[in-house]
Amino acid sequence: MSFAQRMWEQVGDIYARIIDHPFNCELAAGVLARERFIHYLIQDAHYLGFFARALAAAAARAPTAPGQVLLSHCAHDAIVVERSLHEGFFADYGIGETEWQATAPSPTCFAYGHWLVSVAHIEAWCVGLGALLPCFWIYHEVGRHLYRIAVTPNRYQKWIDTYADEAFARIVREVASLTDAAYEGASKDEQRAMREAYVMATRLEWMFWDAAWRLERWPL
């Protein structure tokens, strides 16, 4: 069994909590409060900045040209998506540049983002992949789930439709394959660290949705 398949089975309970979270349930039902969705959009844009930097670090450290190319493309795509949020959904929901710049990353976004960047820079290259893969995989799986169960008409249909991108599904498979190969070539200690990083990232994914649901702010 590949690393990606093995870890997906291991985090099954966490994934179940993600798709059963009130944020995702109400999003699919089209009844999620606008305020919560706006919070998510702003924090997602912040997170994508961290994610792009982590991917760029992983690309720079990749031991093969195909790995460098794939991860560089992913870093580029993360930046493009972040900008499209500004030009598309931010405009749709009346989020101005001033509001975006004045809203700091939430505690969860800050923790998740800086953790990813630090792992990508400091830990073994393969461990960085273990930390990055869950974002790709979970986003894809949650997206397929939402696309399948969402009621219509749905005020969030435009957002839900973005999950149905086959090009993104192909990227997820390529990143998973790269991570599987890295796991096979890793030492026992590195393999253990990859598994731990994958689980940690999955926990942080759940926390990200929960933070949006709670409209998380810094207490001080």
Steps between C-alpha positions, in 0.01 A plus 500: 500500500635842407573772753211713375252212520625384838481845654158570352370192679673605822338844507155375404349603833632855463371522144157386617500786750598742224212415268259484795612839631214755514693734270509246217150367569349848485710590195358199316148590613544861384418641844849587628506851647657750262726626782649155548563454129671838475720409796595180320578680173731752665681237704529269199670779308746548787560125519571472128784748544658273760427192289669652195814579700512148642461352153772728364735383776419137423559563130840656568603195705359234268772252397362442148403725213145357472446570870631853463270565204188356665544684830594825326181479295301435818655804669416711196143368494452579870592862433269514197211364707571751777483783248183360344338512844566873505373556148205261517351397832630803690321723251186285515482531878604863527837431660719800421877513497495710816295242691721217372821674603357600838396144585792305642534124461293334772684307774427172320602634158815650650592174675425278201673725250817559697520132594485401132767750401730395783464129422566562131819693584640316801393136493612241246356565154282192516349615831401826335309299241327307777383831646388646166309204357196517733399846378488374142332171581245624755399803293435266209304246705293761684433669168374182338279438803352850494449496126312172531270592790445876455140609465398710201444784470782588736633846579850348513471306174775702331742404778388136504546478123869584538546163670403311183820589314649187343831682449530535879421130545790420269735719703391324820590164346839629387587645842387176667720297263799725573440464874463122472835476323665723761364279777642187338844660485492642853665362811290345776527818708402713202206273424377535856536878476306500172213311661496736797504805272212363295286447810587844638406669172170312494419620851581855395271464199209423734601790722496736200133430427418515868672838530282638220190363669597668827602824325831458679680818601808575705390539864765765570 
